[in-house]
Amino acid sequence: MTGEAEQIMPRVPVKPFYFNTSAHLLRITRQKATTLEEFLQALRECPEGSIFQHAFRTLEEHHFIREGFSNDFAHWAMSACNESSLAEGLASVDVREFTSIAELREHFVQIVQSFLTRAPAAATRSARETFYFCASDTVVIPTTFIARTLREFAEGLRGISVHSIHHHFIEARLRLKLMSNDFSQWLHEDLGLTEAARRLNRIDIYTVTMEDVREQIVRVVERALI
């Protein structure tokens, strides 16, 4: 019934969708770690911007990579500490499950704590290289793309940069405080395309590039146009 209802609904949104993008001004914080013990303490103390930078922004910075670790923490645990089980635990964290940086931080802390409880000798072992905790200040920038119809929305999705895709599709969860994204919210709230919105939320962001994510989003939206 949901699919049939969506087919007969008019594709006139309640309000336009304004495509934005964001720039991130990177800065190094006071926290750094040369051992896992120091890393755990720094995880607890670093600003929320560091958690955002090393967990969320990694997906944007390495959007063209299909394989490898999903965040900077996991990469360092493997490459600098040679702790594969810790790296796998940190890499298993799915940022889509969190709408709060504080909750995401606590999850990372618990993973490291649990590992060090099982392998206490690893706590003070020197890493091959220091982990420097960085943070980024976000500046939202409007683009020239505005969608007043579903078709214009599909065209906008094809025209915007991958950074804009990341801004609306991944970073938006923290802004909305919902297990969703800007695109799904617009489709659901302004067009009543609930099933299309759900399909977008199910797109895998870890085993594909941001360009692949864009193509999957476009396919869902264009299917709703039929």
Residue pairs with C-beta under 8 A, 6 or more apart in sequence:
2 194
2 195
3 195
6 192
6 193
6 194
6 195
6 196
6 224
9 191
9 192
9 193
11 149
11 150
11 151
11 191
11 224
11 225
12 149
12 191
13 147
13 148
13 149
13 150
13 186
13 190
13 191
14 189
14 190
14 191
15 190
16 146
16 147
16 148
17 146
17 147
17 153
17 156
17 182
17 183
17 186
17 190
18 142
18 146
19 142
19 143
19 145
19 146
19 147
19 156
19 160
19 164
19 168
20 140
20 141
20 142
20 143
20 164
20 167
20 168
21 140
21 141
21 143
21 160
21 161
21 163
21 164
21 167
22 138
22 139
22 140
22 141
22 163
22 167
22 171
23 138
23 139
23 141
24 53
24 57
24 136
24 137
24 138
24 139
25 136
25 137
25 138
25 139
26 53
26 134
26 135
26 136
27 134
27 135
27 136
27 137
28 132
28 133
28 134
29 46
29 47
29 49
29 50
29 132
29 133
29 134
29 135
31 42
31 45
31 46
31 50
31 132
31 133
32 38
32 42
32 130
32 131
32 132
32 133
33 39
33 41
33 42
33 127
33 130
33 131
33 133
34 126
34 127
34 130
34 131
35 123
35 124
35 125
35 126
35 127
36 77
36 81
36 83
36 86
36 112
36 115
36 116
36 122
36 123
36 124
36 125
36 127
37 116
37 123
37 124
39 76
39 112
39 131
40 109
40 112
40 113
40 116
40 123
42 131
42 133
43 73
43 105
43 108
43 109
43 112
44 105
44 109
46 133
46 135
47 135
48 101
48 102
48 105
49 135
49 136
49 137
50 133
50 134
50 135
51 101
51 104
51 105
51 108
52 101
52 135
52 136
52 174
53 72
53 134
53 135
53 136
54 71
54 72
54 73
54 133
54 134
55 71
55 72
55 73
55 93
55 95
55 104
55 108
56 95
56 170
56 171
56 174
57 136
58 70
58 71
58 72
59 70
59 95
59 166
59 170
59 205
59 206
59 210
60 162
60 163
60 166
60 170
60 210
62 68
63 162
63 166
63 209
63 210
63 211
64 209
64 210
64 211
65 209
66 207
66 208
66 209
68 75
69 75
69 78
69 87
69 90
69 91
70 91
70 93
70 206
71 90
71 91
71 93
72 131
73 90
73 108
74 87
74 88
74 90
74 91
75 87
76 127
76 129
76 131
77 83
77 86
77 87
77 90
78 84
78 87
79 128
79 129
80 127
80 128
80 129
80 131
81 87
81 122
81 125
81 127
81 128
82 128
83 115
83 119
83 122
85 115
86 111
86 112
86 115
86 122
89 111
89 114
89 115
90 108
90 111
90 112
93 104
93 107
93 108
93 111
94 206
95 104
95 170
95 173
96 170
96 173
96 179
96 205
97 179
98 104
98 107
98 173
99 173
99 174
99 176
99 177
99 178
99 179
100 174
100 177
101 174
115 122
116 122
116 123
138 171
140 167
143 160
143 164
145 155
145 156
145 159
145 160
146 152
146 156
147 153
147 155
147 156
150 191
150 193
150 221
150 224
150 225
151 225
153 186
153 221
154 218
154 221
154 222
154 225
157 165
157 183
157 214
157 217
157 218
157 221
158 214
158 218
162 210
162 211
162 214
165 210
165 213
165 214
165 217
166 210
168 181
168 182
168 183
169 181
169 182
169 183
169 200
169 205
169 213
169 217
170 181
170 205
172 180
172 181
172 182
172 185
173 179
173 180
173 181
176 182
176 185
178 185
179 201
180 188
180 197
180 201
181 200
181 201
183 197
183 200
183 217
184 197
184 198
184 200
184 201
185 197
187 193
187 194
187 196
187 197
187 200
187 221
187 224
188 194
188 197
193 224
196 220
196 221
196 223
196 224
199 220
200 217
200 220
203 213
203 216
203 217
203 220
205 213
208 216
